[in-house]
Amino acid sequence: MLGVAACGSTPANSPGSAGVGTPESASPHSGHGTAVAVPPPPLRPGERFLDLKMSEPYKPSPPNGGTDDYRCVIVDPHLGKPQFMTGAQFQPKNTPLVHHVVIFSVPPQNASLARAKDAQDPGEGWTCFGDDGLSFKSQSTWVNTWTPNGTETVLKQDVGFPLAPGGLMVMQIHYNLLAASDKAGESDQSSVRLRLTDGTAATEPLDTVRLTAPTELPCTASESGPLCDRATSVADVADRFGAATGQAEAEMLQRCGNGNPVPGNTQHCDIRVPRPATVYAALGHMHLLGRSIKIELNPGSANATTLLDVPAFNYDDQKFQQLPSPITVKAGDTVRVTCTHDAGLRKLLPQLRELPPRYVVWGDGTSDEMCLGLLLAGPAK
């Protein structure tokens, strides 16, 4: 939906990164906690809940000797008429195993593609690093995101994700044994509760806009080892998650600038808006080394607007934040996502302190990193 224009970085331990990379002064987030059950917002007129559960338990089995398993599983809503999804709450069964979840809507014309993918892989679901493994063929829609302690996002406006009869929902569940080594060998059978409505003539369709920036986080001055070499680290990501994930960092660098990596704690990417849209909410996602994330509209201009600002990132508190009022973005506007990571946190977090230090780039593992902004948006008003 959006195209990338330019990116930049702040070098490690530079004047622009005071306090970053110094474990002694750091106050790290907990890293991975226990999800807290939160009562759902009450149903509004015309809404109903639909509970969908994995058909059978799944025992995470990370490939290639890693600690991360991305598993896509089908949950069928059996819709007999068009509906709008106005909210969703993922409900993990084995909370310590689940790192994050993305839920996709698969259109009815591609339901057979999803079922064939499921049948090809033994057990519940299929391996799906990156996305649902269907998106390039089936035009799946990203309709929900869950991270530990994530709550249901219910927008005030008359908006929702359109769902068609015969379509499927696919849950992409990231299981991580690094954060739950004592849970190795256990299974999970999670569920999701959808909030559905028939909608009205005025209901506007929603879309999830992804904003990505590269991560170029070198080892600290006190660290050393083979994976502190960038090329070796990138090759390791490709070995664990496949060539597409291994190439993701290079592609982001190319889309965001001149393709050359600039090591630093802080990286950003500018995205040019191709068409008008209305933004309702924003979320920022990073992993365990995340310190801060920000999403800005037209930064540096007279009409600059902050869409999201998380100055003290907490992995266990990643939620969509509704904007006080919807904001209209115009074609040609710039949206910037900026992330700061801190390699010094490796010495403080129990999930990472025993791992060999590494030059951190974009990767699907909990020991890798992401700089991902998400916007809930609809047609321009």
LUMNUBA-895095 format. One record per atom (N, C-alpha, C): residue in one letter; x, y, z. Coordinates in steps of 0.2 Angstrom, whole numbers, plus 5000, padded with zeros to 4 digits. Last residue first. Example, Ala and Ser with C-alpha at 12.3 -4.5 7.8 and 13.67 -1.06 7.14 Angstrom:
% LUMNUBA-895095
S506449895035/S506849955036/S506450005039/A506649725039/A506249785039/A506649845039/
END
This chain:
% LUMNUBA-895095
K494250515020/K493550545021/K493450605016/A495050385013/A495050455015/A494350475015/P494850215019/P494750265014/P494750335016/G495850165033/G495350155028/G495350215023/A497050085044/A496850145040/A496250115035/L498150055056/L497450035054/L497150095050/L499850025055/L499350075055/L498650045053/L501349985062/L500749955059/L500250015060/G503149965060/G502550005062/G501949985059/L504549885065/L503949875062/L503349915064/C505949815066/C505749885066/C505149895062/M506649675074/M506249705069/M506149775071/E507949555077/E507549615078/E507149635072/D508449395085/D508549445080/D508049505081/S507949325095/S508649345096/S508849395090/T506749285090/T506749325096/T507449355097/G506749285072/G506949255078/G506849305084/D506649345059/D506049315062/D506149295070/G507649495057/G507549425057/G506949405061/W508749625053/W508049605053/W508049525053/V510249605063/V509849635058/V509149605058/V511549625074/V510849615074/V510549645068/Y512949535077/Y512749595074/Y512049585072/R512949455093/R512849455086/R512749525083/P513549345106/P513449415104/P513349405096/P512849185110/P513349225108/P513149295105/L511749185125/L511849175118/L512449215116/E511549215138/E511949155137/E512049145130/R510649325138/R511349335140/R511849275139/L509349315133/L509849325128/L510549325131/Q508449285143/Q508349255137/Q508949255132/P508849375153/P508949305154/P508949265148/L509549535150/L508949495149/L509149415149/L510849595151/L510349605156/L509749555156/K511549585140/K511849565146/K511349565152/R510749635130/R510949565130/R511249545136/L510749775131/L510249735134/L510349665134/G511649825122/G511849815129/G511349775133/A511049855110/A511349785111/A511549775118/D509549925108/D510149925112/D510449865113/H508750025095/H508849965099/H509449975103/T507450135089/T508150125093/T508150065096/C506650175074/C506750125080/C507450135083/T505350255065/T506050265068/T506150215074/V504550295050/V504550245056/V505250245059/R503650415042/R504250395044/R504250355051/V502750465028/V502650435035/V503350405036/T502350595018/T502850555020/T502750525027/D501150625004/D501450635011/D501950585013/G500750574992/G501350614992/G501650634999/A499050584996/A499550564991/A500150604991/K498750625014/K498650635006/K499250605002/V497850565028/V498550575024/V498350575017/T496950615041/T496950605034/T497650615031/I496650545057/I497050585053/I497050565045/P495450535070/P495750505064/P496050565060/S495950585086/S495450595081/S495850565074/P496850515094/P496250555097/P495750565092/L497150345088/L497250415088/L496650455091/Q497450205098/Q496950245094/Q497150315094/Q498750095098/Q498450155101/Q498050195096/F498949925100/F498749975095/F498450035100/K500249875111/K499549875109/K499449935104/Q501349795120/Q501349815113/Q500549815111/D502149755132/D501549805132/D501549835125/D503249675133/D502649655135/D502049695136/Y504249765128/Y504049705124/Y503349685126/N504249935129/N504149875133/N503849815129/F505050085126/F504750025123/F504749965128/A504850235129/A505150175133/A504850115131/P504250305119/P504950325121/P505250275125/V503250295107/V503450245112/V504150265115/D502150375097/D502750385101/D502850345107/L501250395082/L501450355088/L502050375091/L501050505075/L500550455075/L500650405081/T501350675075/T501650615078/T501050565078/T501550785061/T501150755066/T501450685068/A501950935053/A502250875055/A501750855061/N501751055045/N501251015047/N501350945050/A503051095042/A502651145046/A502051105049/S504150955044/S503851005040/S503351045045/G504750855051/G505250915049/G504850965045/P503750725044/P504250745049/P504650805046/N502450675039/N502850735037/N503350765042/L502150585053/L501850605047/L502150675045/E502950455062/E502850525061/E502550535054/I503250345075/I502950345068/I502750415067/K504450265085/K504050325083/K503850315076/I505150175099/I504850175092/I504450235091/S506450115109/S505950165107/S505750155100/R507149985111/R507150045116/R506550095115/G507349815109/G507049875107/G507049925113/L507749685111/L508249745111/L507949805110/L506749595109/L506949605116/L507449665116/H505849675095/H505949625099/H506249645106/M504449785090/M505149765090/M505249705094/H503149875084/H503349815086/H504149805085/G501849995087/G502549985085/G502749915088/L500250055080/L500650005084/L501349995082/A498850155078/A499550135076/A499850095082/A497350215070/A497650185076/A498350165073/Y496750275059/Y496350275065/Y496750255071/V496950375044/V497250325049/V496850335056/T496350375028/T496250395035/T496550345040/A497150415012/A496950365017/A496750405024/P497750444995/P497450465002/P497150405006/R499250354990/R498550374989/R498250394995/P500550334993/P500350334986/P499650354985/V501750405003/V501050385003/V500750394996/R503350355006/R502950395002/R502250375002/I504250335021/I503750295016/I503350355013/D505850315028/D505250365025/D504850325020/C506550245042/C506350235035/C505750285033/H507950235053/H507250255051/H507150245044/Q508850185068/Q508750175060/Q508050205059/T510050185080/T509350205078/T509350205070/N511250125082/N510750105087/N510050125084/G512150065068/G511950115073/G511350095077/P512950055052/P512850025059/P512650085064/V512250065037/V512650105042/V512550085049/P512249975022/P512149975029/P512550025032/N511650035006/N512250025010/N512150025018/G510550074999/G510750005000/G511349985004/N510150204999/N510650184994/N510850104994/G508550185005/G509050225004/G509550204998/C507450095007/C507550155011/C508050205010/R507649994998/R507050034997/R507150095001/Q508949945002/Q508849974995/Q508250014995/L508649905015/L509149955014/L509049985007/M507649805012/M507449865016/M507949925015/E508449715006/E507949745002/E507649805005/A509349675016/A509649705010/A509049745006/E508349615025/E508749675027/E509049715021/A507949505017/A507449555019/A507849625021/Q508649395014/Q508749445010/Q508349515012/G508249305024/G508949325024/G509049385019/T506949275020/T507149315027/T507849345027/A507249205009/A506849265008/A506949315015/A508049095013/A508349145009/A507949215009/G507749045030/G507649035023/G507949105019/F507949045044/F507349055041/F507249055034/R509248995046/R508748985051/R508048995048/D510049045035/D510048975037/D509448955042/A509849185036/A509549145030/A509549075032/V510449215048/V509749225048/V509449185042/D511749185044/D511449145050/D510749145049/A512049285035/A512049215033/A511649165038/V512049385044/V511549385039/V511449315036/S513249355052/S512549355055/S512049355050/T514249365042/T514049305045/T513449295048/A514149505039/A513949455034/A513849385037/R514549565051/R513849575048/R513649515043/D515249485065/D515349505058/D514649505055/C514749435077/C514849505077/C515049535070/L514849295075/L514249325073/L514249405074/P516149265081/P516049265074/P515449295071/G516549395093/G516349325091/G516149325084/S516249515107/S516649485101/S516449415100/E516049665116/E515849595114/E516249585108/S516249795120/S516549745125/S516349675122/A515549875111/A516349875111/A516649815115/T514249775105/T514549825109/T515249825109/C513849735087/C514049715094/C514249775098/P512649845078/P513249805079/P513349785086/L511249845070/L511449855077/L512049815078/E510249885060/E510949875059/E511249895065/T508649855053/T509049855059/T509749845057/P507549955042/P508049905043/P508349915051/A505749965044/A506450005043/A506949945045/T504049965038/T504649935040/T505349975039/L502449965040/L502950015039/L503549985042/R500849915033/R501549895037/R502049945035/V499149935037/V499749965033/V500449945037/T497749855035/T498349855040/T498949875035/D496149925032/D496649885030/D497249895035/L494249925033/L494949935035/L495449895032/P492850005025/P493349945025/P493949965028/E491550085034/E492050085029/E492550025030/T489750085034/T490350055036/T490950055031/A488550135029/A489150185030/A489750145032/A487750035028/A487850065022/A488450105022/T488449925041/T487949965038/T488149995031/G488749755048/G488949825045/G488249865043/D488549635054/D488349645047/D488649705043/T490049595063/T489449635062/T489249635055/L491049515076/L490849525069/L490149565069/R492549485083/R491949525084/R491649545077/L493249325088/L493149375083/L492549415085/R494449255097/R493749275097/R493649335093/V495549115095/V495449185094/V494649195094/S496648995103/S496049015100/S496049095099/S497848865104/S497648925106/S496948945102/Q498648745110/Q498048745106/Q497648805107/D500248675111/D499848735112/D499148725108/S501448565121/S501048585115/S500548645116/E503148545125/E502448555127/E502048575120/G504448545121/G504048475121/G503348485123/A504948665132/A505148625126/A504748565127/K504848745143/K504148725140/K504348685134/D506048795147/D505748745151/D505048715148/S506248895137/S506548835137/S506348785141/A505549025133/A505248975137/A505548905136/A506249095124/A505949135130/A505649085135/L506649005115/L507149045119/L506949075125/L505548955109/L505848915115/L506348945118/N504149035102/N504849045104/N505049005110/Y503049035089/Y503249005095/Y503949015096/H501949135081/H502749135082/H502849105089/I500649095071/I500849095078/I501649085078/Q499449155061/Q500249145060/Q500449155068/M497949095057/M498349125063/M499049105062/V496749135045/V497449095046/V497749135052/M495149105040/M495549145044/M496149105046/L494249105024/L494549075030/L494949125034/G492649115015/G493349135017/G493649105023/G491349095014/G491849045012/G492549055013/P490949265013/P490649195014/P491149145011/A492149385018/A491749355013/A491549285015/L492449525028/L492549455027/L491949425023/P493249685030/P492649645027/P492849575026/F493549755045/F493849715040/F493349675036/G492849915049/G492949845050/G493249815044/V491950055056/V492450035052/V492549955053/D491350185063/D491050135060/D491450105054/Q492550215077/Q492150235071/Q491850175068/K493150165088/K492550205089/K492150215083/L493850005087/L493850075085/L493150105086/V494549895098/V493949915095/V493849985094/T495749775100/T495649845098/T495049855095/E496049675114/E495649685108/E495649765107/T497749675120/T497049675121/T496749695114/G499249595124/G498849625119/G498149625121/N500149515132/N499649565135/N499249605131/P501149495118/P501049475125/P500649535129/T500249535103/T500849525107/T500749515114/W499349515088/W499349505095/W500049505098/T498349585075/T499049575078/T499049565086/N497349565061/N497449575068/N498149555070/V497349555047/V496749585050/V496849595058/W498049555031/W498249555038/W497749595042/T497349465018/T497349525022/T497549515029/S498049375004/S497749375011/S497849445014/Q498249344990/Q498049414992/Q497749414999/S498749224986/S498049234988/S497749294990/K500049234983/K499649204978/K498949214980/F500649304993/F500849324986/F500349294981/S500149235005/S499949305003/S500149324996/L500449115010/L499949115004/L499949185001/G501249125020/G501449075015/G501049075009/D500949225029/D500649165030/D500749115025/D502649275032/D501949295032/D501549225032/G503949245039/G503849305035/G503149325035/F503749065039/F504149125041/F503949185036/C502848945041/C502749005037/C503049065040/T502348775041/T502848825043/T502748885038/W500548735045/W501148735041/W501648785043/G499348635054/G499548695050/G500248685046/E499648495063/E499148555063/E499548615059/G500348365053/G500148395059/G499748465058/P501348385038/P501048345044/P500948385050/D500848475024/D501348475030/D501048435036/Q499948475015/Q500548455013/Q501048445019/A498748525020/A498748455019/A499448425018/D498948665020/D498948625027/D499048555026/K498948685007/K499548695010/K499548665017/A497648655004/A498148615001/A498748625005/R497048755011/R496948695014/R497448645010/A497448865004/A497648865011/A497548795013/L496848844992/L497548844992/L497748834999/S495448844995/S495748784993/S496548784993/A495348984997/A495248935003/A495548875001/N495249074987/N495949044988/N495949004995/Q494049124986/Q494349094980/Q494949064981/P493849184999/P493549124997/P493849084991/P495349255006/P494749265002/P494449195000/V495949255023/V496049225016/V495349225012/S496549355034/S495949335031/S496149315024/F497749325048/F497549345041/F496849315039/I498549375062/I497949345059/I497749365052/V500049345071/V499649385066/V499149345063/V500749345087/V500249315082/V500049365077/H502249305097/H501749355094/H501349315089/H502649205106/H502949265105/H502549325102/V502149075116/V501949115111/V502249185111/L502549005127/L502748985121/L502649035115/P501849055138/P502549065138/P502849045131/T500449015136/T500649085135/T501449085134/N499548915128/N500148905132/N500548965131/K498448975123/K498348925128/K498948915132/P498049145119/P498549095119/P498349045125/Q496849215110/Q496849195117/Q497349135117/F496549375102/F496949305102/F496949285109/Q495249455097/Q495649445103/Q495949375103/A494649585087/A494849515088/A495249515094/G493449685078/G493849675083/G494049605083/T492549685067/T492749755070/T493149745076/M492349625052/M492649605058/M492849675061/F490849605043/F491449655045/F491649625052/Q490249485031/Q490249515038/Q490849565038/P489149405020/P489649455021/P489649475028/K488649235026/K488549295022/K489049345024/G489149125032/G488649115027/G488449175023/L490649075038/L490249125037/L489749115031/H491648985045/H490948965042/H490449015041/P492849015050/P492249055053/P491549025050/D494148905053/D493648925048/D493048955052/V495848925055/V495248925059/V494648945054/I497448855051/I496748875048/I496248875054/V499048915055/V498448865056/V497848895054/C500748925054/C500148945052/C499548895052/R502148955064/R501648905062/R500948935060/Y503748965067/Y503249005064/Y502748955061/D504848945080/D504448905075/D503848955073/D506548965086/D505948995083/D505548955078/T507748915088/T507248915094/T506648945092/G508548795077/G508448855080/G507948855086/G508848675070/G509148685076/G509048755080/N507948685059/N508648695058/N509048715065/P506348735066/P506848705061/P507548725062/P505548705081/P505948745077/P506348715072/S504048645085/S504748615083/S505148655078/P502748645096/P503248685092/P503848645091/K501348545094/K501948545098/K502548585094/Y499648585094/Y500248585090/Y500848585095/P498048505096/P498648535099/P499148535094/E496748555083/E497148505087/E497748535090/S496148665078/S495748595078/S496048545082/M496048815087/M496448765083/M496148695084/K494448905087/K495048865091/K495448825086/L493449045088/L493748995084/L494348965087/D491949125092/D492549095095/D492849035090/L491249275090/L491349205087/L491949185089/F490049395095/F490649355096/F490649295092/R489249525087/R489249465090/R489949435091/E488349685085/E488949645085/E488849575088/G487149765085/G487349725079/G487949685079/P487749875097/P487249855093/P487449825087/R489349805105/R488849865102/R488349835098/L489949715119/L489649715112/L489249775110/P491149785129/P490549765128/P490349765120/P492849735128/P492349785128/P491649755127/P493349585138/P493249625131/P492749685132/P494449585152/P493749575149/P493649615143/V496049505150/V495649575151/V494949565148/A497349415157/A496649415154/A496249475155/V498949435153/V498449445158/V497749455154/A500349335149/A499849375147/A499249375152/T501949355156/T501349315156/T500749355154/G503349405147/G503049395153/G502449345152/H504949445142/H504349405140/H503949385146/G505549575145/G505749525140/G505249485137/S505449675154/S505549605157/S505749555151/H506549805149/H505849775150/H505949705152/P507949885158/P507649845153/P506949825154/S508750015160/S508149985164/S507749945159/A510450045160/A509850025157/A509350005162/S511750075165/S511250125165/S510550105163/E512449965162/E512449985169/E511850035170/P512449945148/P511949905152/P511949935159/T512350055135/T512750055142/T512350015147/G511650065124/G512250025124/G512650025130/V511150235127/V511050175123/V511650135123/G511550355133/G511250305137/G511150235134/A511250445118/A511450445125/A511150395129/S511350455104/S511050395107/S511350385114/G511950555098/G511250555097/G510950495100/P513350535100/P512950585104/P512250585103/S513450355099/S513550425096/S513150475101/N513250215101/N513650255106/N513750325103/A513150185083/A513150155090/A513550205095/P512450315073/P512950265075/P512950245082/T510850315067/T511250355072/T511750305074/S510250325050/S510450285056/S510750335060/G508950315037/G509550335040/G509650305046/C508050305021/C508150285028/C508850315030/A506650335009/A507350345012/A507450325019/A505450275003/A505850325000/A506550325003/V504350145000/V504850175004/V505250215000/G502550154998/G503150134995/G503750174999/L501050065003/L501550125004/L502150105001/M500449945000/M500050005000/M500450065000/
END
